[in-house]
Amino acid sequence: MITLKEALTKSNEELEALKVEMEAKAKEGGLNAYIDFASAGEGVPILIKDNIQVKDWSVTSGSQILQGYVAPYNATVIENLKAKGFSAFGRANMDEFAMGSTTESSFYGVTKNPYGDNRVPGGSSGGSAAAVAGGIAIAALGSDTGGSIRQPAAYCGCVGMKPTYGRVSRFGLASYASSLDQIGPITQNVEDAAILYDAIASHDEKDSTCSTLELTPVAENLNPDRKLTIAVIDNYVSEASQDIQDAYAKTVKVLKEAGHTIIHKNMANTKYDIATYYIVATAEATTNLARYDGIRYGKRVEGANLEETFRNTRAQFGDEVKRRIMLGNFVLSAGYYDAYYVKAQKVRHLIRDEFNAIFEEADLILSPVAPTVAPKIGSIHDPLEMYKSDMYTIAINLAGLPALSLPVAKDAQGMPIGLQLIGKAFNEQAVFDGALSLENAINYTK
């Protein structure tokens, strides 16, 4: 598959031929990464996750309850893509309402990892990552609430980037947890990620959480020779598998040899991150999903009376979505609100302060993305085990920081290992500069 940078030099006729080729590959590949092949116009084709509105396209967030819904408008990121010479092309599979880490909860079935069809591609943006890694998409958009761009990118051996919260408009993104969600690129390499990030980042008056800070293009200012101070979190790494720890140690050595300064830091145990995230995220998800009642939103399933109609309609949610709705209702209920939700918001501030303290001495933080490589399909039976796979990514969303995952090694079975570089809020340039330097130095081969 040609890169995004190469695709920008192609004529419209060449791009149309490429779209035909991509659609044929997707149908033959058996990854179940695409769920639709609609095209929104001329330009470089970009695969779009199934929770981002594209006018006149079906958008279902991987859920039965939204079957038949057609988007009446474009998300701001789609308008930005069109203005920069890109074209929305095809729907990517995902975990239902972005709630999952494996893309096994989708109404459309399981997506497979191109590195092993018995392996999950991660989630919730598993379709986006699998398609890019499998050579059936040039690049894709995903959304990241607690690692849903970076973790599947790490599992599938491609690049995934979560921008600073507020740097990319959320207008037109189906809400999971509104204070955590962010749209970002999944690409074949770091430079392509910078190009796609520049295309979608903007201020947007339709999104009240969108930043008004000045936006400087990243791709044209990439500097892989820039020397940075990078913090490594020693106590974080000990919770990962030996393969991840070995790849992490090797990467630290490579960064030193590339001329970067390495400093060692510790952070609070990740169990506080997991608990805080799942209280905040499920509370917000419960509120956002309350609208799907068969009266205001969602596919209506009639009952004998109003209560039965509500029950029948909301029974269309999958098990994981129901689980998170129940947990969210619990932490927001009378008698538990202060004990759980309020306390979680206080801990969230402590997590952000801990990052900021490290950034007083460092430009970037190097961290694992997941504690293991991609697990086998059907191997995770305990929801808590799935939640633990986000242990290294969720704190970044709680703090609203930018981070980029890139592949650095493979395990003995040939499965990709990804690490992430985390930056200060709104300092995407340092994240991309450090990532390009590491990509050049590590020389990862697919």
C-alpha positions in Angstrom: 0.0 0.0 0.0 1.3 3.5 -0.9 1.8 5.9 1.9 -0.4 8.9 2.6 2.4 11.2 1.5 2.7 9.4 -1.8 -1.1 9.3 -2.3 -1.2 13.1 -2.1 0.8 13.3 -5.4 -1.7 11.0 -7.3 -4.3 12.2 -9.8 -8.0 11.8 -9.2 -8.1 9.0 -11.8 -5.3 7.2 -10.0 -7.0 7.6 -6.7 -10.3 6.3 -8.1 -8.4 3.2 -9.3 -6.9 2.8 -5.9 -10.3 2.9 -4.2 -11.4 0.1 -6.4 -8.3 -1.9 -5.5 -8.8 -1.2 -1.8 -12.4 -2.4 -1.9 -11.4 -5.6 -3.6 -8.6 -6.3 -1.2 -10.9 -5.7 1.8 -13.5 -8.1 0.5 -10.8 -10.8 -0.2 -8.8 -10.3 3.0 -11.2 -11.7 5.5 -10.3 -9.3 8.3 -13.8 -7.9 8.7 -12.3 -4.5 9.1 -14.6 -2.7 6.7 -18.3 -2.7 7.2 -19.3 -0.4 4.3 -17.5 1.0 1.2 -19.3 4.3 0.7 -17.2 7.1 -0.8 -17.8 10.8 0.0 -16.1 12.3 -3.0 -12.8 12.9 -4.7 -9.5 12.9 -2.9 -7.1 10.6 -1.0 -9.3 7.9 0.5 -9.4 7.7 4.3 -11.1 4.9 6.2 -13.6 6.3 8.8 -14.5 4.7 12.1 -18.2 3.8 12.4 -18.9 6.5 15.1 -17.9 9.6 13.1 -20.7 11.2 11.1 -20.4 11.4 7.3 -23.4 12.9 5.6 -25.8 10.4 3.9 -23.8 7.5 5.3 -25.1 4.9 7.7 -23.4 5.4 11.1 -24.1 2.8 13.8 -21.2 2.8 16.3 -21.0 -1.0 15.8 -24.4 -1.4 17.4 -27.7 -3.1 16.6 -29.6 -0.2 18.2 -28.5 2.3 15.5 -29.2 0.1 12.5 -30.9 2.2 9.8 -29.6 5.6 11.1 -28.2 7.8 8.3 -26.1 10.8 9.2 -27.7 14.1 8.2 -24.5 16.1 8.4 -20.7 15.8 8.3 -18.5 15.8 11.4 -16.1 18.7 11.5 -13.2 16.3 10.9 -14.8 15.2 7.7 -15.3 18.8 6.5 -11.6 19.4 7.4 -10.5 16.3 5.4 -12.5 17.5 2.3 -10.9 20.9 2.5 -7.4 19.4 2.5 -7.9 17.1 -0.4 -8.9 13.9 1.4 -12.0 11.8 0.9 -13.9 9.7 3.4 -13.9 6.1 2.1 -15.5 3.2 3.9 -16.6 2.4 7.4 -14.3 0.7 9.8 -15.6 -1.9 12.3 -15.3 -1.1 16.0 -16.4 -2.3 19.5 -20.0 -1.3 20.1 -20.2 2.4 21.1 -16.4 2.2 21.5 -16.7 0.1 24.6 -14.1 -2.6 24.4 -10.5 -3.4 23.8 -10.7 -6.2 21.2 -13.4 -5.3 18.6 -15.2 -8.5 19.6 -18.3 -6.6 20.8 -19.3 -5.3 17.4 -22.7 -6.0 16.0 -20.9 -6.9 12.7 -18.7 -9.6 14.2 -15.1 -9.9 15.2 -12.3 -8.1 13.3 -9.1 -10.1 12.9 -5.5 -9.0 13.3 -3.6 -9.2 10.0 -0.6 -10.5 11.9 -2.6 -13.6 12.9 -6.2 -14.2 12.1 -6.7 -15.9 15.5 -5.6 -12.7 17.3 -7.7 -9.6 18.1 -6.7 -6.3 16.5 -7.4 -4.4 19.8 -10.1 -1.9 20.2 -12.2 0.0 20.0 -10.7 1.2 16.8 -9.8 -2.3 15.7 -11.2 -2.1 12.2 -9.2 1.1 11.5 -5.9 -0.4 12.7 -6.4 -3.8 11.1 -7.2 -2.2 7.7 -4.1 0.0 7.8 -1.8 -2.8 9.0 -3.3 -5.2 6.5 -2.7 -3.0 3.5 -6.3 -2.4 2.7 -6.4 1.3 3.8 -3.8 4.1 3.3 -4.8 5.6 6.6 -7.8 5.8 8.9 -9.5 7.9 11.6 -10.2 6.4 15.0 -11.4 7.7 18.3 -9.5 7.4 21.6 -11.4 7.5 25.0 -9.0 5.4 27.0 -6.4 4.1 24.4 -8.8 3.1 21.6 -6.4 4.4 18.9 -3.0 3.6 20.5 -3.7 0.1 21.7 -5.0 -1.3 18.4 -2.2 0.4 16.6 0.3 -1.3 18.9 -1.4 -4.7 18.5 -1.4 -4.3 14.7 2.1 -2.8 14.1 1.0 0.6 12.9 1.1 4.2 14.2 -1.7 5.6 16.2 -1.9 9.1 17.6 -4.2 10.7 20.2 -4.2 14.5 20.1 -4.5 16.8 23.1 -8.1 16.9 24.4 -9.7 19.9 22.6 -7.2 20.0 19.7 -9.5 18.1 17.3 -13.2 18.9 17.2 -15.6 16.2 18.6 -18.6 17.6 16.7 -20.1 14.7 14.8 -18.4 12.0 17.0 -20.8 9.7 18.8 -20.2 10.4 22.4 -18.9 7.7 24.8 -17.3 9.7 27.6 -17.4 13.4 26.5 -14.5 14.6 28.7 -12.2 11.9 27.4 -13.0 11.2 23.7 -10.7 12.5 21.0 -10.5 11.7 17.2 -7.0 10.9 15.8 -5.1 9.3 13.0 -4.0 5.6 12.4 -1.4 5.4 9.7 1.5 3.4 8.3 4.2 5.7 9.6 4.9 8.8 11.8 5.1 11.3 8.9 1.7 10.1 7.6 0.2 10.5 11.1 1.5 14.1 11.2 0.0 14.9 7.8 -3.4 13.5 8.8 -3.3 15.1 12.2 -2.7 18.5 10.5 -5.6 17.9 8.2 -8.2 17.3 11.1 -6.9 19.6 13.8 -8.8 22.9 14.1 -10.8 25.2 16.3 -14.5 24.6 16.0 -17.2 26.9 17.3 -19.7 23.9 17.2 -17.6 22.1 19.9 -17.5 24.1 23.2 -14.6 21.9 24.4 -12.4 22.8 21.4 -9.3 24.8 22.1 -8.8 28.3 20.8 -5.0 28.1 21.1 -3.0 28.9 18.0 -2.5 25.9 15.8 0.8 25.4 14.0 1.3 22.8 11.3 3.3 19.8 12.5 4.2 17.9 9.4 6.1 20.7 7.7 8.1 21.3 10.8 9.1 17.7 11.6 12.6 17.5 13.0 13.9 14.0 13.8 17.3 15.4 14.7 15.9 17.4 17.6 17.4 16.2 20.9 14.8 15.7 23.7 14.7 14.8 27.3 12.6 11.6 27.7 11.4 10.2 31.0 11.1 6.5 31.5 8.7 5.3 34.2 10.5 2.4 35.9 7.7 1.1 38.1 5.2 1.1 35.2 7.3 -1.4 33.1 7.4 -4.0 35.8 3.7 -4.8 35.3 4.2 -5.7 31.6 5.1 -9.0 30.1 8.8 -9.9 29.7 8.6 -9.3 25.9 7.3 -5.8 26.5 9.9 -5.2 29.1 12.7 -6.3 26.8 11.4 -4.1 24.0 11.2 -1.2 26.3 14.8 -1.6 27.5 16.0 -1.9 23.9 14.1 1.2 23.0 15.6 3.2 25.8 19.0 2.2 24.6 18.2 3.2 21.0 16.9 6.6 22.2 20.2 7.2 24.2 22.2 6.3 21.1 20.2 8.7 19.1 21.3 11.5 21.4 18.3 11.9 23.6 18.6 12.5 27.3 17.0 9.8 29.5 15.8 10.4 33.0 14.1 7.9 35.3 10.9 8.6 37.2 8.1 6.7 39.0 4.4 7.2 39.0 1.5 6.1 41.1 0.3 2.5 40.7 -1.8 2.0 37.6 -4.6 0.5 39.6 -5.7 4.1 40.5 -5.7 5.0 36.8 -8.0 2.0 36.0 -10.4 2.6 38.9 -10.6 6.4 38.2 -11.1 5.9 34.4 -13.9 3.3 34.7 -15.8 5.4 37.2 -15.6 8.6 35.1 -16.0 6.9 31.7 -19.0 4.8 32.7 -20.7 7.7 34.5 -20.5 9.8 31.3 -21.4 6.9 29.1 -24.6 6.2 31.1 -25.7 9.8 30.6 -24.8 9.8 26.9 -26.6 6.5 26.1 -29.7 7.5 28.0 -31.0 9.1 24.8 -31.3 5.7 23.1 -34.7 4.8 24.3 -36.7 4.2 21.1 -38.5 7.5 21.5 -35.8 10.1 20.9 -32.9 8.0 19.4 -32.3 4.5 18.3 -34.1 1.7 16.6 -37.5 1.3 18.3 -38.8 -2.1 19.4 -42.5 -1.8 20.3 -43.9 -3.2 23.5 -47.4 -3.4 25.0 -46.8 -0.1 26.9 -44.2 2.6 27.2 -42.1 0.8 29.9 -42.0 -2.4 27.8 -41.0 -0.3 24.7 -38.1 1.1 26.7 -37.0 -2.3 27.9 -37.3 -3.9 24.4 -35.4 -1.1 22.8 -32.5 -0.9 25.3 -32.2 -4.7 25.3 -30.6 -4.3 21.8 -27.4 -3.1 23.5 -24.7 -5.7 23.8 -23.4 -7.2 27.0 -20.4 -4.9 27.4 -22.5 -1.7 26.8 -25.1 -2.9 29.3 -22.3 -3.6 31.9 -20.9 -0.1 31.6 -24.4 1.5 31.7 -25.1 -0.4 35.0 -21.8 0.6 36.5 -22.3 4.2 35.5 -25.7 4.3 37.0 -24.3 2.8 40.2 -21.6 5.4 40.7 -24.0 8.3 40.0 -26.7 7.0 42.3 -27.7 8.6 45.6 -25.4 7.5 48.4 -22.6 6.5 46.0 -22.0 9.7 44.0 -19.7 11.3 46.6 -18.0 8.0 47.5 -17.1 7.2 43.9 -17.7 9.8 41.2 -16.6 12.9 43.2 -13.6 11.0 44.5 -12.6 9.8 41.0 -12.7 13.4 39.7 -10.3 14.4 42.6 -7.9 11.6 41.7 -8.1 12.6 38.1 -6.6 16.0 39.0 -3.8 14.2 41.0 -3.0 12.1 37.9 -2.7 15.3 35.8 -0.6 17.0 38.4 1.8 13.9 38.4 2.3 14.2 34.7 2.9 17.9 34.9 5.5 17.4 37.5 7.4 15.1 35.2 7.1 17.5 32.3 8.9 20.2 34.4 12.0 18.1 33.7 11.2 16.1 30.5 9.8 16.9 27.0 8.3 13.4 26.6 7.5 10.2 28.6 8.1 6.8 27.2 5.6 4.1 28.2 4.3 0.7 27.2 0.9 0.8 25.4 -0.4 -2.6 26.6 0.9 -5.1 29.1 1.0 -7.9 26.4 0.8 -8.4 22.7 -2.5 -9.0 21.0 -4.4 -11.8 22.8 -6.2 -14.6 20.9 -9.8 -14.1 19.9 -12.1 -15.4 22.6 -9.4 -15.8 25.2 -10.6 -13.0 27.5 -13.6 -14.1 29.5 -13.3 -11.8 32.5 -14.2 -8.2 31.8 -11.6 -7.1 34.4 -8.9 -8.7 32.3 -10.0 -6.6 29.3 -10.0 -3.5 31.4 -6.4 -4.2 32.5 -5.3 -4.1 28.9 -5.8 -0.3 29.0 -3.7 0.2 32.1 -1.0 2.2 30.3 -3.2 4.3 28.1 -6.1 5.6 30.2 -4.2 8.0 32.4 -3.3 10.0 29.2 -7.0 10.5 28.5 -7.7 11.4 32.1 -5.0 14.1 31.9 -6.0 15.2 28.3 -2.4 14.8 26.9 -1.2 13.9 23.4 0.4 10.5 22.8 1.6 8.5 19.9 2.0 4.7 19.7 4.5 3.2 17.2 5.8 -0.3 16.6 9.3 -1.1 18.0 9.7 -4.9 18.0 8.0 -8.3 17.6 7.7 -11.2 20.0 8.8 -14.7 19.2 5.5 -15.4 17.5 6.0 -12.4 15.2 3.3 -10.3 17.0 4.0 -6.5 17.0 5.0 -4.7 20.2 4.2 -1.0 20.4 5.4 1.7 22.8 4.0 5.2 23.2 5.5 8.7 23.6 3.5 11.1 25.7 3.8 14.9 25.5 2.8 18.0 27.3 -0.7 19.4 26.5 -0.7 21.0 23.0 2.9 20.1 22.4 2.2 17.7 19.5 5.3 18.9 17.7 7.6 17.3 20.4 5.6 14.1 20.3 5.9 13.8 16.5 9.6 14.8 16.5 10.5 12.3 19.1 8.4 9.6 17.4 10.0 10.2 14.0 13.5 10.1 15.6 12.6 6.7 17.2 11.0 5.3 14.1 14.2 6.1 12.1 16.5 4.7 14.8 14.5 1.5 15.6 14.1 0.6 11.9 11.0 -1.6 12.5 10.2 -4.0 9.6 6.7 -5.3 9.0 
